[in-house]
């Protein structure tokens, strides 16, 4: 298999899994996938939260998209803005208790949906090789990520 076909399969697997995660989180918790992931990163941040640039890097969005994302979290009561005490130009986004609660509630849905999406992809003739390779290579050496290592670490399928 050449690199272009290999990469196309990885992208197709990613798109399918992301779509399932997005739909499940929106329907069951009223959260978009970016909101869920941002809350996860904010939940692991220090008490001062994350600067906009840090949050952008962690969720993989540009500055403008991250600003809109933070505004949605703030409007929903899941986060607030705080000024940096050392640099008044610096603004932090800080998770609220409601944000922590919503993320914790959604985490089970995320893990269950991720496990189901990867299992379904493994049974798909076009995506099976990619889903199986992903699970085999990642879980063989390291086991499932611990909650402390990733704010969106999936729960083991079936748990």
Secondary structure, 3 states (H helix, E strand, C coil): CCHHHHHHHHHHHHHHHHHHHHHHHHHHHCCCHHHHHHHHHHHHCCCCCEEHHHHHHHHCCCHHHHHHHHHHHHHCCCEEEEECCCCCCCEEEEECHHHHHHHHHHHHHHHHHHHHHHHHHHHCCCCHHHHHHHHHHHHHHHCCCCCCCCCCCCCCCCC
